Amino acid sequence: IAEFAVADLGGYREGDALVIPLSGAIQDQVQLEICQHQAGVALRLNAEDSAGHEMSRTFRLPPGSQLAEAGWRGQSLVLSLKRE
């Protein structure tokens, strides 16, 4: 579930958004992939830092949720969600 995966990355839920701190990540090297399937929507987050270390996490959004928008707030990736 998204909240647990995001918390594992040091992130948190903020209203209808998930906030993931990615300090050290090269913003141009962060990729977000969306996969729609029967169980709902899954996101795969791929990031690389300036030292060349790569990180990849896949997590499902809460049931009935879709990704509305993704953007940066400082060094944090903010994933705004909307209900279907």
ABEGO torsion letter per residue (X at the ends): XAAAAAAAAGBBBBEABBBBBABGBBAAABBBBBBBBAAEBBBBBBBBBAAGBBBBBBBBBBBGBBBABBBBBEABBBBBBBBX
